[in-house]
């Protein structure tokens, strides 16, 4: 039996890097990540900025 490569579209959480395939063929985006339950799964986390005090100026 020959081997073939199958490509399937899926989703990746920008928060926890979990990857999954949709259960149905519908084109709707998921509401939450199934792993971390974040509703912001498609928005990357913002990096923390360093605190600067006004007294140093």
C-alpha positions as CSV (number, residue, x, y, z in Angstrom):
1,X,0.0,0.0,0.0
2,X,1.4,3.4,-1.0
3,X,1.8,6.3,1.4
4,X,0.1,9.7,0.6
5,X,0.2,13.1,2.4
6,X,-3.1,14.6,3.4
7,X,-3.3,18.3,4.2
8,X,-6.1,19.5,6.6
9,X,-6.8,23.0,7.7
10,X,-6.8,23.5,11.5
11,X,-6.4,26.1,14.2
12,X,-3.6,27.1,16.6
13,X,-4.0,29.0,19.8
14,X,-1.7,32.0,20.1
15,X,-1.8,31.8,23.9
16,X,-1.0,28.2,24.7
17,X,0.2,27.0,21.2
18,X,-2.4,24.1,21.2
19,X,-3.3,22.9,17.6
20,X,-6.5,21.2,16.7
21,X,-8.7,20.3,13.8
22,X,-12.4,21.4,13.6
23,X,-15.0,18.6,14.1
24,X,-17.3,19.9,11.4
25,X,-16.9,21.3,7.9
26,X,-18.5,24.6,8.8
27,X,-16.4,27.7,8.2
28,X,-17.1,29.2,11.6
29,X,-14.1,30.1,13.8
30,X,-14.1,28.5,17.3
31,X,-15.3,30.5,20.2
32,X,-12.6,29.3,22.7
33,X,-9.4,27.2,22.7
34,X,-10.3,23.6,23.7
35,X,-7.1,23.4,25.8
36,X,-6.7,26.7,27.7
37,X,-10.4,27.8,27.3
38,X,-9.2,31.3,26.3
39,X,-11.7,33.3,24.1
40,X,-8.7,35.3,22.8
41,X,-7.1,32.2,21.2
42,X,-6.5,34.0,17.9
43,X,-4.9,37.2,19.4
44,X,-1.3,37.0,20.5
45,X,-0.4,37.9,24.0
46,X,1.1,41.4,24.5
47,X,4.6,41.5,25.8
48,X,5.1,43.1,29.2
49,X,6.7,46.5,29.1
50,X,9.4,47.6,31.6
51,X,8.2,50.1,34.2
52,X,9.9,53.5,34.2
53,X,9.5,55.9,37.0
54,X,9.1,59.7,36.5
55,X,11.5,60.3,39.4
56,X,14.5,59.2,37.3
57,X,14.0,62.1,34.8
